Amino acid sequence: MENKFSANQGIQSIDKASLILDTIKESNISLNLTALSDSTNMSKNNLKKYLVSFVRNGFLVFDEVDKTYSLGPKLISLGLQALNQLDLFAFIDSYIFKIKDLLNRPVALAVWADNRPVITRFQKSNNPIDINMEIGYSPPLLVSSVGKCFAAFSSTEITKDTIEKEIKEFNLNRNNVEQELLSITKKGYSFREKEYDHIPGNCSISAPIFDASGNIIAAICILGFANDLGMYPESNDVQVLQKITREVSFNPIHNSKIN
């Protein structure tokens, strides 16, 4: 039976636009007009028309100095909106509120997107002095609890490039990093007790959410302040977080949505 979405029913200009965006997405560096032309097999004159429209609409950003193109804020916004519409994350929302109500702490949900963790949900606490976190924020992999959670439980093929980059960026000891990630897999949760620039809160705890096959698909994070958030295994904060993330992971409804 012929696929109703066969090639002769499509719009070629949209196919070309998708090819351009995919080429930029898959590149580790921003690309100039010549590099994009070579990678997409499109003429520079034709390609330039697409690029002008992409930049004008926020899908791409043009660097006036280097004359290169990179993905723009509109794509991030669209991606986050798509995530917001997934039944899975609507299902997890009730558990996020449950953690917030039990602990009265800020709670965030992160997923893995474009080789990095991205915050897709955030719920403030009821405290007068609170921590805020922007939807779409991407925490570092090795110095945030959310990042460490993904680094510990994800395939090394997925995280190795980012790990190598951040070991150099944050001047980390490779052996210490490896030992910490191993400890996280054994304990089942990660934490951050050191303050870093641009990372909300003084400290935080994160625990993974797995699918039916045992793959990490998200992480829930609790944020707090020094001497306030319990980061040891017996603490109420860790116990509640691990109990609820396990409930999500092993809930039959949750796993049916994934499968």
C-alpha positions in Angstrom: 0.0 0.0 0.0 1.4 3.4 -1.0 2.2 5.8 1.9 -0.2 8.7 1.7 2.7 11.0 2.6 4.8 10.0 -0.4 7.4 12.4 -1.8 5.2 13.7 -4.7 2.7 15.0 -2.2 5.1 17.1 -0.2 6.3 20.7 -0.6 9.9 20.7 -1.8 10.8 24.1 -0.3 9.8 22.8 3.2 12.0 19.7 2.7 14.9 22.0 1.8 14.2 24.2 4.8 14.2 21.1 7.1 17.5 20.0 5.5 19.1 23.4 6.3 18.0 23.3 9.9 19.0 19.7 10.4 22.5 20.5 9.0 23.0 23.3 11.4 21.6 21.3 14.3 24.0 18.4 13.7 27.1 20.6 13.4 29.2 21.1 16.4 30.0 24.6 15.3 28.2 27.5 13.7 28.3 27.3 9.9 28.9 30.1 7.3 27.2 30.3 3.9 29.9 28.4 2.1 29.9 25.5 4.5 26.1 25.3 4.5 26.1 25.3 0.7 28.6 22.5 0.5 26.7 20.4 3.2 23.2 20.8 1.7 24.2 20.8 -2.0 22.3 24.0 -2.5 23.5 27.0 -4.4 24.5 30.0 -2.3 21.9 32.3 -4.0 19.1 29.9 -3.3 20.3 29.1 0.2 20.6 32.8 1.1 16.9 33.3 0.6 16.1 30.6 3.1 18.6 32.0 5.6 17.3 35.5 5.4 13.8 34.3 6.2 15.0 32.0 9.0 16.9 34.9 10.7 14.0 37.3 10.2 11.6 34.9 11.9 14.0 33.9 14.8 14.6 30.3 13.6 18.3 31.1 13.1 20.8 33.7 14.5 23.4 35.3 12.3 26.7 36.3 13.8 27.7 39.6 12.1 31.4 39.1 13.1 32.0 35.5 12.1 29.3 35.5 9.3 28.0 32.2 10.7 24.5 30.8 11.4 23.3 29.0 14.5 19.9 27.8 15.8 17.7 30.6 17.1 15.2 31.1 20.0 12.1 30.4 18.0 13.2 26.8 17.6 13.8 26.4 21.4 10.3 27.9 22.0 8.7 25.5 19.5 10.6 22.5 21.0 9.5 23.4 24.5 5.9 23.8 23.4 6.0 20.4 21.8 7.3 18.9 25.1 4.5 20.7 27.0 2.0 18.9 24.8 3.2 15.4 25.4 0.9 13.3 27.6 3.8 11.9 29.5 4.8 15.2 31.0 1.3 16.1 31.8 1.1 12.8 33.6 4.3 13.7 35.6 2.9 17.1 36.6 0.8 15.6 39.4 3.9 14.1 40.9 5.8 17.4 40.8 3.0 19.0 42.7 3.0 16.2 45.2 6.7 16.7 45.9 6.1 20.4 46.3 3.3 19.9 48.7 5.1 17.3 50.8 8.4 19.3 51.1 7.3 22.9 50.3 10.4 23.2 48.1 10.9 24.4 44.5 10.7 21.4 42.1 11.9 21.2 38.5 11.6 18.6 35.7 14.3 18.2 33.1 14.5 16.1 29.9 17.4 15.4 27.6 17.3 17.5 24.4 20.0 18.3 21.8 22.8 16.7 23.9 22.0 18.6 27.1 19.4 18.6 30.0 16.7 21.2 29.6 14.2 22.4 32.2 10.6 21.8 31.0 8.6 22.2 34.2 9.1 24.3 37.3 7.0 24.7 40.4 7.8 27.3 43.1 7.4 26.6 46.8 5.1 28.6 49.1 8.1 30.1 51.0 8.3 33.9 51.1 11.9 33.7 49.9 12.1 31.4 47.0 14.3 30.2 44.1 13.3 30.8 40.5 14.2 28.8 37.4 13.4 29.6 33.8 11.7 27.1 31.6 14.2 26.3 28.8 17.2 26.7 31.1 20.0 24.2 30.4 22.0 23.3 33.5 25.7 22.1 33.1 26.2 18.3 33.0 28.9 17.9 35.7 28.3 20.7 38.2 24.5 20.6 38.5 22.5 17.8 40.2 20.2 17.5 37.1 23.2 17.2 34.8 24.9 14.7 37.0 21.8 12.6 37.1 21.7 12.4 33.3 25.5 11.9 33.1 25.3 8.9 35.6 22.3 7.1 34.1 22.6 7.9 30.4 24.7 6.0 27.8 28.3 7.2 27.6 27.8 7.5 23.9 25.3 10.3 24.5 27.2 12.2 27.2 30.9 11.7 26.5 31.5 14.8 24.4 29.8 17.1 26.9 31.7 15.4 29.8 35.0 16.0 28.1 34.1 19.6 27.4 33.0 20.3 30.9 36.0 18.6 32.6 38.1 21.2 30.9 35.7 24.1 31.3 35.2 23.7 35.0 38.8 22.4 35.7 37.5 19.1 37.1 39.5 16.0 38.1 38.6 13.2 35.8 38.9 10.5 38.4 36.7 12.4 40.9 34.1 12.8 38.2 34.1 9.1 37.4 33.9 8.2 41.1 31.0 10.6 41.7 29.0 9.3 38.7 29.5 5.7 39.9 28.3 6.7 43.4 25.2 8.3 41.9 24.3 5.1 40.0 24.6 3.2 43.3 22.7 5.6 45.5 20.0 6.4 42.9 20.2 10.2 43.2 22.6 13.1 42.7 23.2 16.4 44.5 25.0 19.7 44.3 26.3 21.3 47.4 28.5 24.0 45.8 27.2 27.3 44.4 28.1 28.0 40.7 27.4 31.2 38.7 24.1 31.1 36.8 22.8 27.9 38.6 19.7 28.7 40.7 19.9 27.9 44.4 22.8 27.0 46.7 22.2 23.3 46.5 19.9 20.8 44.9 19.0 17.1 44.7 17.9 15.2 41.6 16.6 11.7 40.9 16.0 9.9 37.6 12.7 8.8 35.9 13.1 5.6 33.8 11.0 4.1 31.1 9.9 0.5 31.0 13.3 -0.5 29.4 15.3 1.1 32.2 16.4 4.2 30.2 16.4 7.6 31.8 13.8 9.8 30.2 13.7 12.7 32.8 14.9 13.9 36.1 13.1 15.6 38.9 15.1 18.2 40.9 14.5 19.8 44.4 16.2 23.1 45.0 17.2 24.6 48.3 19.8 26.5 50.4 22.8 25.5 52.3 22.1 23.9 55.7 18.5 23.5 54.8 18.3 20.8 52.1 19.0 17.3 53.3 21.4 15.6 50.9 22.2 12.4 52.7 20.3 9.2 51.9 18.3 9.1 55.1 17.1 12.7 54.8 13.4 13.3 54.3 14.1 15.3 51.1 16.0 12.4 49.5 13.5 9.8 50.7 10.5 11.7 49.4 12.1 12.5 46.0 13.3 8.9 45.5 9.9 7.4 46.5 8.0 9.5 44.1 10.4 9.2 41.1 10.2 5.4 41.6 6.4 5.7 41.6 6.5 7.5 38.3 9.0 5.1 36.8 7.1 2.0 37.7 3.6 3.3 37.2 1.8 1.1 34.5 0.1 4.2 33.0 3.4 6.0 32.7 5.0 3.0 31.0 2.1 2.5 28.6 2.4 6.2 27.5 6.1 5.5 26.7 5.6 2.2 24.9 
